[in-house]
Amino acid sequence: MCGLGSLAAPGFAFASELTISNLSPDSYFSPNGDGQEDTATVSYDLSGPASVSIVIRNSKSKIVRAVQSSVAESEGYNSFSWNGREEGGTPAPNGVYTYTISAENAAKETATANGRIGVERGLPGTVAKPTPESAITGTTNFVFTPATGADVTAVTFYGRCPYYPYTCSLGTALGPEASGTFVVSSEVKGLSSGANEITAYVYFTDAFGQEHVYAVQPVPVTVAYPEEISSLSPNRYFYPNGSGEEETASVGYGLSTAAKVTVVLRNSSNKLVKTLLTEVEQGPGGGSFTWDGTEEGGGPAPNGAYTYSITAAGAYGPPATDSGEIGLDRNLPGHVTKPKSGATITGTESFVFTPTSGEDVTETSFYGRCPYYPGTCFLGDSFTPEANGTFVVSSEVETLTSGANEILTYVDFTDPFGQEHSYSAPTLPVTVAYPEKISELSPDRYFYPNGSGQEETASVDYSLSTAAKVTVVLRNSSKKAVKTLLKEVEQGPGGGDFTWDGTEEGGKAVPAGVYTYTITAEGADGPPATATGRIGLDRNLPGTVTEPTSDATLTDSGTFIFTPTSGETVTSAYFYAHCSYYPYTCFVGSSSTPEPNGTFVFAGTVENLAAGANEIFTYVSFTDPFGQEHSYSAPAVPVTIDYPSRSPRYRRTAICTPASVKKVRM
């Protein structure tokens, strides 16, 4: 136990001085009611709480406005605002005014600070061109004339446009012309046609050297730009042949302004075939039209190239026109000519696509349904035609789902305009007649039906190439049938499995030893498939924990011994017990090398284990005669942990801390 006597602390006198600092720089404002810089705001910092008064004086030192009187303000940031009016509410004349901030704290310390505020109600200038309500087109001059005495440094002009939100820039003048004006020359066809407005942002410096930005009131104008058509889709064929692919032609284009659009279609003899649009009103931006391959009366138009003409009549200038071509071809790109519909395929099969005469096929890919992947799996593709013009792929079909199946064919081809297209041929029904195959058997392995609850049954996995009826028979070392585990069980393609509990046909437990299983899978085509493997049965436990014995008492250190059963190949033993520091159990020790007598031994301290009733857990790794690894959890061994000779590991040390330390201010 320790204590703290009285502490005598000397008095300290801390000198403090009230200060006003970090004033805003001197600056002008324009209280003219236009919503831009209509008030002046001045900020400042106080070194401590104080009562603050603020007055504004004109150039003759006369007070024109008492902003505040003896207002309590806190330490740190503070501010005040002035709307440019004198005490009676009348507007203060243009000019420079001086403000005085006076502060007094509770200790009667005072501080003052002064600054200047400039008042200028005049605008920095006006937009001289374009004039209000004027029409602009082509390359236009935009002119800003600064007010006398205004120190303008740059002017940026904007107009409203259809492609960007709100406005887009027309340009910036970074210096005045010889006349003192700021001029930008810009093409205006990017602006929205019709009613529009021009806005100028003016950058200028006041008499104190402070920079300002002023937005001039928008100038209403009319953008009178002739219509333009742009961004036409490339010339392209379409294929209204009933395949459901590219049955209509679609052409996109762009308009510079709102317009009435007419589209007519003519054949190679320049004869009108169909009017696709008639004076359809459309806003600026993207538009489109479609054609289904019919003439004006609804009949089908013959194959060939057709010319469309787009006429767009805008509000200003002559109508705009543009044209392009649409190709019409009612032929299919070709047909799958091998295998035939309903054919039976097996082994290595040839898949053939024969193009229609005149069609420029560039690639053909074949697919079939299979059990291992969703949908389809790839059989192959061909990029080069044979001498007879066909596209051929040779592929083994054993990966396909046996029985009813279908071949899917995808074709790439190029039209006479050089545009690429793709085509999905109709699915071709076939039968895949492939002999059954069994694969992916589990490795030979022992199991241990000894009542320990661990590996009580054997489980064997396998895979079938096709749907089949599966039979599994188990035989002993004398090849005598012990048990039929599956009998003509219908199973789809893919993974399957069976289990064995170590009993014979009548339910009696069979002796330990090696048993051979035979899987017979009878598919729809070809002879049945067979596969064999081995299952080892061992009813012995891998061994037992021989030390500590049940209900033993362990003090300070202990010896832990696992003794393998004769004939079992144990490779390691790990010992655990309950402890106070971690939930569940903590590691005691392990042994991976047997002693000369074959046991696995670990000796070590038990001081970290939970005192009193406890139990030892043993986990064993061992290898069966087939070389497969296994693990075994031995039954827990109840013990008592006692520490009669344990010395304290830690000694508590009292730490004395003063209850409080006070600073006395004089």
C-alpha positions in Angstrom: 0.0 0.0 0.0 1.3 3.5 -0.8 -0.1 7.0 -0.4 0.3 10.5 -1.7 1.0 13.4 0.7 -0.1 16.9 0.1 1.3 18.7 -2.9 2.1 22.4 -2.6 2.1 24.0 -6.0 3.2 27.6 -6.5 0.9 30.1 -8.2 1.4 30.8 -11.9 0.4 34.1 -13.6 -0.3 33.6 -17.3 -0.1 36.9 -19.3 -2.8 37.0 -22.1 -3.2 39.7 -24.7 -6.5 40.2 -26.6 -5.8 40.3 -30.3 -7.8 40.6 -33.6 -6.1 38.8 -36.5 -6.6 37.2 -39.9 -8.8 39.9 -41.3 -10.2 39.4 -44.8 -8.3 41.2 -47.5 -9.6 44.6 -48.5 -12.1 44.1 -51.4 -14.9 45.8 -53.4 -18.5 44.7 -53.7 -21.4 45.8 -55.8 -24.7 46.2 -53.9 -26.8 46.9 -57.0 -29.4 44.2 -56.5 -28.3 41.9 -59.3 -27.7 39.0 -57.0 -24.0 39.0 -57.4 -21.7 40.3 -54.6 -24.6 42.4 -53.1 -23.1 42.2 -49.6 -19.6 42.5 -48.3 -18.5 39.9 -45.7 -15.4 40.4 -43.5 -14.0 37.6 -41.3 -11.5 37.8 -38.4 -10.2 35.8 -35.5 -10.3 36.7 -31.8 -7.6 35.4 -29.5 -10.2 35.0 -26.7 -13.9 35.7 -25.9 -14.7 39.4 -26.1 -17.4 42.0 -26.5 -17.2 43.4 -30.1 -18.4 46.6 -31.7 -18.0 47.4 -35.4 -18.5 50.7 -37.2 -18.0 51.8 -40.9 -16.7 55.2 -41.8 -16.6 57.1 -45.0 -13.5 58.8 -46.5 -14.2 61.8 -44.1 -14.1 59.5 -41.1 -17.8 60.0 -40.5 -19.6 56.9 -39.2 -22.1 55.8 -41.8 -23.1 52.5 -40.2 -22.8 51.0 -36.8 -22.8 47.3 -37.7 -23.0 46.0 -34.1 -22.4 47.3 -30.6 -20.9 45.3 -27.7 -21.9 41.9 -29.1 -20.4 38.9 -27.2 -18.3 36.8 -29.6 -16.3 33.6 -29.0 -12.6 32.9 -29.5 -11.6 32.0 -33.0 -13.4 32.7 -36.3 -16.0 35.5 -36.5 -17.5 37.6 -39.2 -19.8 40.5 -40.1 -21.6 41.6 -43.3 -22.6 45.0 -44.8 -25.3 45.5 -47.4 -23.9 48.9 -48.6 -26.5 51.0 -46.9 -26.0 53.8 -44.4 -27.6 54.0 -41.0 -30.9 55.4 -42.3 -31.2 52.8 -45.0 -30.1 54.9 -47.9 -27.5 53.5 -50.3 -24.0 54.5 -49.5 -22.3 56.3 -52.4 -19.6 54.5 -54.4 -16.2 54.8 -52.8 -13.8 53.4 -50.2 -15.0 52.9 -46.6 -13.1 52.0 -43.5 -14.4 49.6 -40.9 -13.1 49.4 -37.3 -13.5 46.4 -35.1 -13.2 47.1 -31.3 -13.0 44.3 -28.8 -12.9 44.2 -25.0 -12.6 41.1 -22.8 -13.6 40.4 -19.2 -10.1 41.5 -18.0 -10.8 44.9 -19.6 -8.1 44.2 -22.2 -8.9 45.9 -25.6 -8.0 45.4 -29.2 -8.8 47.2 -32.4 -8.4 46.4 -36.1 -9.2 48.3 -39.3 -9.8 47.4 -42.9 -11.3 48.8 -46.1 -14.4 47.9 -48.1 -15.0 49.4 -51.6 -18.5 50.1 -53.0 -19.0 50.1 -56.7 -22.6 49.7 -58.0 -21.7 50.0 -61.6 -21.4 46.9 -63.8 -17.9 45.9 -65.2 -19.3 46.2 -68.7 -21.9 45.0 -71.2 -22.2 42.6 -74.1 -22.1 44.8 -77.2 -22.5 41.9 -79.7 -24.7 40.1 -80.5 -27.5 42.6 -79.7 -30.7 41.3 -78.0 -33.2 39.5 -80.3 -30.7 39.4 -83.2 -30.2 36.3 -85.4 -26.8 34.7 -85.5 -25.4 32.1 -87.9 -22.1 30.8 -89.2 -19.0 32.4 -87.6 -20.2 35.1 -85.2 -18.3 37.8 -83.3 -19.1 38.0 -79.5 -18.0 41.3 -78.0 -17.8 42.6 -74.4 -17.2 46.3 -73.8 -15.7 47.0 -70.3 -17.1 49.9 -68.3 -14.8 52.9 -68.0 -12.2 52.2 -65.2 -13.1 48.5 -65.0 -9.9 46.3 -65.0 -11.3 43.4 -67.0 -8.8 40.5 -67.5 -10.8 37.9 -69.4 -14.3 37.1 -70.8 -15.8 33.7 -71.7 -19.0 33.4 -73.8 -21.5 30.5 -73.6 -24.6 29.5 -75.5 -27.2 26.8 -75.1 -26.6 23.6 -77.1 -28.5 20.3 -77.5 -25.6 17.9 -76.7 -24.5 19.1 -73.3 -26.5 20.1 -70.3 -27.2 23.8 -70.0 -24.5 25.5 -72.0 -21.4 24.9 -74.1 -18.4 27.3 -74.4 -18.0 29.5 -77.5 -14.5 30.7 -76.4 -12.5 32.9 -74.1 -10.8 36.3 -74.8 -7.8 36.6 -72.5 -7.0 40.2 -73.4 -8.6 43.3 -74.9 -8.5 44.4 -78.5 -6.9 47.8 -79.4 -10.4 49.3 -78.9 -10.4 47.9 -75.3 -13.2 45.4 -76.1 -12.9 41.6 -75.6 -13.8 39.7 -78.7 -14.4 35.9 -79.4 -15.2 34.6 -82.9 -16.9 31.3 -82.9 -18.9 29.0 -85.2 -22.5 28.7 -83.8 -23.8 25.6 -85.5 -23.1 23.6 -82.4 -25.8 25.7 -80.6 -29.4 24.8 -80.3 -31.2 26.2 -83.4 -34.0 28.7 -82.8 -34.5 30.6 -79.6 -31.2 30.7 -77.6 -29.3 33.0 -75.3 -25.7 34.1 -74.9 -24.1 34.4 -71.5 -20.7 36.1 -70.8 -18.7 35.5 -67.7 -16.4 38.5 -66.9 -13.2 38.2 -64.9 -11.9 41.5 -63.4 -9.7 43.0 -60.7 -10.8 45.7 -58.3 -8.8 48.7 -57.1 -7.5 46.6 -54.1 -6.2 43.9 -56.5 -8.9 41.4 -55.6 -10.3 39.2 -58.4 -14.0 38.9 -59.2 -16.3 37.0 -61.6 -19.4 38.6 -63.0 -22.1 36.8 -65.0 -23.7 39.2 -67.5 -27.5 39.0 -67.9 -28.1 36.5 -70.8 -28.7 38.1 -74.2 -31.6 36.5 -76.1 -30.8 35.6 -79.7 -32.0 33.3 -82.5 -29.6 30.8 -83.9 -30.6 30.7 -87.5 -28.5 27.8 -88.9 -29.4 25.8 -92.0 -30.2 22.2 -91.3 -27.4 19.6 -91.6 -27.7 15.8 -91.7 -24.8 13.7 -90.4 -23.7 10.4 -88.9 -25.5 8.2 -91.4 -25.3 4.5 -90.8 -23.0 2.7 -93.2 -24.5 1.0 -96.3 -25.6 -2.5 -95.3 -27.6 -5.5 -96.5 -30.5 -7.1 -94.6 -32.1 -10.5 -95.0 -35.9 -10.7 -94.8 -36.0 -14.5 -95.4 -38.1 -15.7 -92.5 -35.1 -16.8 -90.4 -35.9 -14.2 -87.7 -32.4 -12.6 -88.1 -32.0 -9.2 -89.7 -35.5 -9.2 -91.0 -35.6 -5.4 -91.2 -33.1 -2.6 -92.2 -32.5 0.2 -89.7 -30.7 3.4 -90.7 -29.6 6.0 -88.1 -28.7 9.7 -88.7 -28.2 13.0 -86.9 -29.9 16.4 -87.3 -28.3 19.7 -86.4 -31.6 21.4 -85.7 -35.3 20.5 -85.3 -36.7 19.6 -88.7 -39.5 17.9 -90.7 -38.0 14.7 -92.1 -39.0 12.8 -95.3 -37.4 9.5 -96.4 -38.0 8.0 -99.9 -36.6 4.7 -101.3 -35.7 4.1 -104.9 -34.6 1.1 -106.9 -31.6 0.8 -109.2 -33.7 2.4 -112.0 -34.4 5.4 -109.8 -38.1 4.4 -109.6 -39.8 5.3 -106.3 -40.3 2.1 -104.3 -41.6 3.4 -101.0 -41.9 6.5 -98.8 -40.7 5.6 -95.4 -41.2 8.9 -93.6 -43.3 11.9 -94.6 -42.6 15.3 -92.9 -42.1 13.7 -89.5 -41.2 16.4 -87.0 -38.0 15.5 -85.2 -35.8 17.4 -82.7 -32.0 17.9 -83.0 -29.9 14.9 -82.4 -30.2 11.3 -83.4 -33.0 9.8 -85.6 -33.7 6.6 -87.5 -36.0 4.8 -89.9 -36.6 1.2 -90.8 -37.6 -0.8 -93.9 -39.1 -4.3 -93.9 -38.4 -5.0 -97.6 -41.8 -4.3 -99.0 -42.9 -1.9 -101.7 -45.6 0.8 -101.3 -48.4 -1.6 -101.9 -47.1 -4.1 -99.4 -45.6 -6.6 -101.8 -42.0 -7.9 -101.4 -39.3 -5.9 -103.2 -36.9 -8.1 -105.2 -33.3 -8.6 -104.1 -30.9 -5.8 -104.9 -29.5 -2.5 -103.8 -31.8 0.4 -103.0 -31.1 4.1 -102.5 -32.7 6.1 -99.8 -32.9 9.9 -99.7 -33.4 11.9 -96.5 -34.8 15.4 -96.7 -34.8 17.5 -93.5 -36.6 20.9 -93.7 -35.4 23.1 -90.8 -36.6 26.5 -89.7 -33.8 28.3 -91.5 -32.2 28.0 -94.9 -32.9 25.4 -97.5 -33.7 21.8 -96.6 -30.8 19.4 -96.0 -30.5 16.2 -98.0 -28.4 13.1 -97.7 -28.6 9.6 -99.2 -27.3 6.0 -98.7 -27.9 2.5 -99.8 -29.7 -0.5 -98.4 -29.1 -4.0 -99.8 -31.9 -6.6 -99.7 -31.1 -10.3 -100.0 -33.8 -12.9 -99.2 -31.4 -15.9 -99.5 -30.1 -17.8 -96.5 -26.3 -17.8 -96.2 -26.3 -21.5 -96.7 -27.3 -24.8 -95.1 -25.9 -27.6 -93.0 -25.5 -30.5 -95.4 -23.9 -33.0 -93.1 -25.0 -34.7 -90.9 -28.5 -35.0 -92.2 -31.5 -34.3 -90.0 -32.3 -37.3 -87.8 -28.9 -39.0 -88.6 -27.1 -41.2 -86.1 -23.5 -40.0 -85.4 -20.7 -41.8 -83.6 -16.9 -41.7 -83.5 -15.2 -39.0 -85.6 -17.9 -37.2 -87.6 -17.7 -34.6 -90.4 -19.9 -31.5 -90.1 -20.4 -29.6 -93.3 -21.9 -26.2 -94.1 -22.6 -25.4 -97.8 -22.9 -21.7 -98.6 -25.6 -20.4 -100.9 -24.2 -19.4 -104.3 -23.1 -15.7 -104.2 -22.9 -15.5 -100.4 -19.5 -14.6 -98.9 -19.2 -17.0 -95.9 -16.0 -16.4 -93.8 -16.4 -18.8 -90.8 -18.6 -21.6 -89.6 -18.7 -23.0 -86.0 -20.4 -26.2 -84.9 -21.7 -27.1 -81.4 -23.6 -30.0 -79.8 -25.3 -30.6 -76.5 -23.1 -32.2 -73.8 -23.6 -33.2 -70.2 -20.6 -31.4 -68.7 -21.2 -27.8 -69.7 -24.4 -25.8 -69.6 -26.0 -25.5 -73.0 -23.5 -26.6 -75.6 -19.9 -27.6 -76.1 -17.7 -26.7 -79.0 -17.0 -29.2 -81.9 -14.8 -27.0 -84.0 -14.8 -24.2 -86.6 -13.6 -23.7 -90.1 -12.3 -20.4 -91.6 -11.3 -21.7 -95.0 -13.6 -23.3 -97.6 -12.8 -26.6 -99.2 -12.2 -26.8 -103.0 -15.9 -27.3 -103.5 -16.7 -24.2 -101.4 -18.0 -26.0 -98.3 -16.9 -25.4 -94.7 -16.0 -28.7 -93.0 -15.1 -29.6 -89.4 -14.1 -33.1 -88.3 -14.7 -33.8 -84.6 -14.9 -36.7 -82.2 -18.5 -36.8 -80.7 -17.9 -38.9 -77.6 -18.1 -35.8 -75.4 -21.7 -35.1 -76.6 -24.7 -36.3 -74.7 -25.6 -39.8 -75.9 -29.0 -40.4 -77.4 -31.2 -37.5 -78.7 -29.1 -34.5 -79.4 -28.9 -31.6 -81.8 -26.2 -29.7 -83.8 -26.0 -25.9 -83.7 -24.3 -24.0 -86.4 -23.1 -20.4 -86.4 -22.0 -18.6 -89.6 -20.2 -15.4 -90.2 -20.4 -13.8 -93.6 -19.8 -10.5 -95.4 -22.3 -8.6 -97.6 -21.5 -6.9 -100.9 -20.9 -3.6 -99.0 -18.2 -5.2 -96.9 -20.4 -5.3 -93.7 -20.1 -8.3 -91.4 -23.1 -10.4 -90.4 -23.8 -13.5 -88.3 -26.4 -16.3 -88.8 -27.6 -19.1 -86.6 -28.6 -22.1 -88.8 -31.7 -24.1 -87.7 -30.8 -26.7 -85.1 -30.2 -30.1 -86.6 -31.7 -33.1 -84.6 -29.3 -36.1 -84.5 -28.8 -39.2 -82.3 -25.4 -39.6 -80.7 -24.8 -43.4 -80.6 -21.6 -43.7 -78.5 -20.7 -46.8 -76.5 -20.8 -46.2 -72.7 -17.6 -45.3 -70.8 -16.9 -45.4 -67.1 -14.3 -43.0 -65.8 -13.0 -41.1 -62.8 -13.2 -43.9 -60.3 -12.3 -43.2 -56.7 -8.8 -44.5 -55.7 -8.7 -47.9 -53.9 -9.1 -47.2 -50.1 -9.8 -48.9 -46.8 -12.7 -48.1 -44.4 -13.1 -48.9 -40.7 -16.5 -50.2 -39.5 -15.4 -50.6 -35.9 -18.0 -48.7 -34.0 -15.9 -45.6 -33.6 -18.3 -43.5 -35.8 -15.4 -42.7 -38.1 -15.2 -44.0 -41.7 -17.9 -46.6 -41.0 -18.9 -46.9 -44.6 -17.0 -47.0 -47.9 -18.0 -44.6 -50.7 -16.9 -44.9 -54.3 -17.4 -42.3 -57.0 -17.4 -42.8 -60.8 -18.6 -41.0 -64.0 -20.7 -42.2 -67.0 -20.3 -40.8 -70.5 -24.0 -41.5 -71.3 -27.2 -42.5 -69.5 -27.1 -46.1 -68.5 -28.4 -48.9 -66.2 -25.8 -49.4 -63.5 -25.0 -52.7 -61.6 -22.3 -53.0 -58.9 -21.2 -56.4 -57.6 -18.8 -56.9 -54.7 -16.5 -60.0 -54.5 -14.1 -61.3 -51.9 -10.5 -62.5 -52.6 -11.9 -65.9 -53.7 -13.9 -64.0 -56.4 -17.1 -65.1 -54.7 -20.0 -62.6 -54.9 -20.5 -61.0 -51.5 -23.1 -58.4 -52.2 -24.9 -56.7 -55.1 -24.7 -53.0 -54.2 -26.6 -51.6 -57.2 -28.8 -53.5 -59.7 -29.8 -51.9 -63.0 -30.2 -48.5 -61.5 -30.9 -45.9 -64.2 -28.5 -43.1 -64.1 -27.9 -40.0 -66.3 -24.5 -39.0 -67.8 -22.0 -37.6 -65.3 -21.1 -38.4 -61.8 -22.5 -41.3 -59.7 -21.6 -43.2 -56.6 -22.3 -46.2 -54.3 -21.6 -47.1 -50.7 -20.9 -50.3 -48.7 -21.4 -50.8 -45.0 -19.2 -53.9 -44.6 -22.0 -56.5 -44.6 -22.8 -59.3 -47.0 -26.0 -60.0 -48.8 -27.8 -61.3 -45.8 -26.7 -58.4 -43.6 -24.0 -60.3 -41.7 -20.7 -58.5 -41.2 -17.9 -59.8 -43.5 -14.4 -60.4 -42.3 -11.6 -57.9 -42.7 -9.8 -58.0 -46.0 -9.7 -56.7 -49.6 -12.8 -56.8 -51.7 -13.2 -56.1 -55.4 -16.2 -54.3 -56.9 -17.2 -54.4 -60.6 -19.3 -51.6 -62.1 -21.3 -52.6 -65.2 -23.0 -49.7 -67.1 -25.4 -50.6 -70.0 -25.9 -47.7 -72.3 -28.3 -47.3 -75.2 -25.6 -47.9 -77.8 -22.8 -50.5 -78.0 -21.8 -53.1 -75.4 -22.0 -52.4 -71.7 -19.0 -50.7 -70.0 -17.2 -52.2 -67.0 -14.8 -50.9 -64.4 -13.3 -52.4 -61.3 -11.7 -51.3 -58.1 -10.8 -52.4 -54.6 -12.2 -51.6 -51.1 -10.2 -52.6 -48.0 -12.1 -53.4 -44.8 -10.4 -53.2 -41.4 -12.4 -53.4 -38.2 -9.4 -52.6 -35.9 -8.9 -49.2 -34.2 -5.6 -47.5 -35.2 -4.5 -47.8 -31.6 -5.2 -46.5 -28.0 -4.0 -43.8 -25.6 -2.0 -45.8 -23.0 -0.8 -42.8 -20.9 -2.1 -40.9 -19.1 -4.6 -43.5 -17.9 -8.2 -42.7 -17.2 -8.7 -40.5 -14.1 -5.0 -39.9 -13.7 -3.7 -36.8 -11.9 -1.1 -34.7 -13.7 1.1 -32.2 -11.9 3.5 -29.7 -13.6 4.4 -32.1 -16.4 3.0 -35.2 -18.0 3.8 -38.0 -20.5 1.3 -38.7 -23.3 1.5 -42.1 -25.2 -0.4 -43.5 -28.1 0.2 -47.2 -28.8 -0.7 -48.3 -32.3 -2.6 -51.5 -33.0 -0.4 -54.2 -34.5 -0.4 -53.9 -38.3 -1.6 -50.3 -38.4 0.7 -47.7 -40.0 0.4 -44.7 -37.7 2.4 -41.6 -38.8 1.7 -39.1 -36.1 -0.2 -38.4 -32.9 -1.3 -34.9 -31.6 -2.4 -34.3 -28.0 -4.8 -31.6 -26.8 -6.6 -30.6 -23.6 -8.9 -28.0 -22.2 -7.1 -24.7 -21.2 -8.1 -21.5 -19.5 -6.7 -19.1 -22.2 -8.5 -20.3 -25.4 -12.0 -21.6 -26.0 -12.4 -25.3 -26.5 -8.9 -26.9 -26.4 -5.2 -25.9 -26.7 -2.3 -27.9 -28.1 -0.2 -29.9 -25.6 2.3 -31.6 -28.0 2.8 -34.1 -30.7 5.0 -36.9 -32.0 5.7 -37.9 -35.6 8.4 -40.5 -34.9 7.7 -43.8 -33.1 9.8 -45.0 -30.2 11.7 -48.3 -30.5 8.7 -50.0 -29.0 6.4 -48.5 -31.7 4.6 -46.0 -29.4 4.2 -42.3 -30.1 5.3 -40.3 -27.0 5.2 -36.7 -26.0 6.4 -35.4 -22.5 5.9 -31.8 -21.5 4.5 -29.3 -19.1 0.8 -29.1 -18.3 0.9 -25.8 -16.4 -1.2 -24.0 -19.1 -4.1 -26.5 -18.9 -7.2 -25.7 -17.0 -6.8 -26.9 -13.4 -9.1 -29.6 -11.9 -11.2 -31.9 -14.0 -9.9 -32.0 -17.6 -9.6 -34.4 -20.5 -7.0 -35.4 -23.1 -7.9 -35.4 -26.8 -5.7 -37.4 -29.2 -5.8 -37.1 -33.0 -4.0 -39.7 -35.1 -2.9 -39.8 -38.7 -2.3 -43.2 -40.3 -1.9 -44.8 -43.8 -3.8 -47.8 -45.1 -2.3 -50.7 -47.1 -3.3 -48.9 -50.4 -1.3 -45.8 -49.3 -4.3 -43.7 -48.6 -4.1 -41.3 -45.6 -6.7 -41.3 -42.8 -7.3 -39.5 -39.5 -8.7 -40.9 -36.3 -10.0 -39.1 -33.1 -9.3 -41.3 -30.0 -11.9 -41.3 -27.2 -11.2 -38.5 -24.7 -9.2 -39.6 -21.5 -10.5 -37.9 -18.3 -7.7 -36.6 -16.0 -7.2 -34.1 -13.2 -4.7 -31.2 -13.5 -3.1 -30.2 -10.2 -0.3 -27.7 -9.5 1.0 -28.3 -5.9 4.4 -26.8 -6.6 3.5 -24.0 -9.0 5.1 -20.7 -8.2 3.3 -17.4 -9.0 4.3 -16.3 -12.5 3.5 -12.7 -11.9 3.7 -10.5 -8.8 1.4 -7.5 -8.6 3.1 -4.2 -8.1 1.2 -1.2 -6.7 1.3 1.8 -9.0 0.6 5.1 -7.3 -0.9 7.9 -9.3 -1.8 11.4 -7.9 -5.5 11.9 -7.8 -5.2 15.3 -9.5 -2.7 18.0 -10.3 -3.9 21.6 -10.2 -2.4 24.6 -11.9 -3.0 27.7 -9.9 -3.3 30.9 -12.0 -2.5 34.2 -10.2 
